[in-house]
């Protein structure tokens, strides 16, 4: 663990503490850095999946007992920014 001295905007720190539900300044800063790193990893994972062509044709018939969903338009909706229903 690295120990540093840094000037931090008090309003931003308090806002982050409230959003993250942390009790101390150290915990808040560590949680914020962790959240940022996780968000970056998630973007990289989504980018990797975006490079894979998915075929959801006949997806509704792929599940047993007729309980499947038609995912045929899922990729298009995701690219258009629509929420999956």
N, C-alpha and C positions, 0 to 999 in steps of 0.2 A: 504494500500500500504506500502510495506517495503522499507526503505531507506538504501542503502548499499554503501560502498566505495569499489571499486574493480579495480585492474589493468587489462586493456584490451589491447590486441594486436591491435595497430593502423591500421595496414594493413588489418587485418580481419574485424575490425569495419568498415573501409571504403568500403571494398568489400561487406559487408552485407548491408551497407547503399545504395550503388548503386543498388544492387539486389532487395532490398525491396522498394526503392524509398522514403526513409524517410529523414527528414530534420535535425534531431538532434540526438545526441548520445543516449539520453534517449529513444526517439521514436524507434531508430534502435534496441536497446537492447530489448525493450518490444516487438517489432514486431518479432524479431528473436525467442524469448522465446515462443511467441504465435504460430508462425509457427511450431515450434518443438512440442508443445503440440497438435496442430491440426493433425500433421502428425502421432503422436502416436495414437490418437483416430481413425484416418482413418485405421491404421494397425489393430487395435482391431476390428473395424467394418468388415473389409475384412476377418479377421480370423473367425469371427462369421458366416459370409455368407459361408465361405469355409466349414464349418461343416454341412451345410444344403444340402441335396441331391436335386438337381433341375432336373425336368423332362421337357425337351423342345420338346419331341416327338410331331410331327404333329403341331409344332408351326406356320408353314407357313399357315396352314388352320385355325388357331385360330382367325385371324384378318378378319374383314369384307372387302368386296369388293376385295378380293384376293390380298390385299396389304401387306400381312405378310411376315416375313423373316424366313427362316429355321434356328432356333437357336440350332438345334440338336447337333452340334459340338462345341458349345460355351464353355462349361465347359472344354472340352479337350484342346481347343486352349488356354484358360486362364491358365491352368496348364502347358502347354508347353511354355508359354510366348509369344504366337503369338498375334498380334493385331487383334481385332474383325473387320471384314470388314463391 
